[in-house]
């Protein structure tokens, strides 16, 4: 019987960009966009990183970026906010609440 073995692997994306557009400093009316370069993933293991670029995971050739765009920002406290938005990865858009 096969066994599923899980490992904890840390990694990061080394290339990303973002922008925040506000209207008169009102963060509740701001627009936030973050774009992450899939090919910039770094886990410290070149074979694993190459595997993550491939079709079994990120499909970096076809979908070179992960994109987050805000859809709303609400005040949750005196100096805190909650942002909702859409995360698009591998061509699939998911709403994050």
Beta strands, then each sheet from edge to edge (+ up, - down):
strand 1: 12-13
strand 2: 16-23
strand 3: 26-37
strand 4: 41-42
strand 5: 65-77
strand 6: 80-89
strand 7: 92-96
sheet 1: 1+ 4-
sheet 2: 2+ 3- 5+ 6- 7+
end
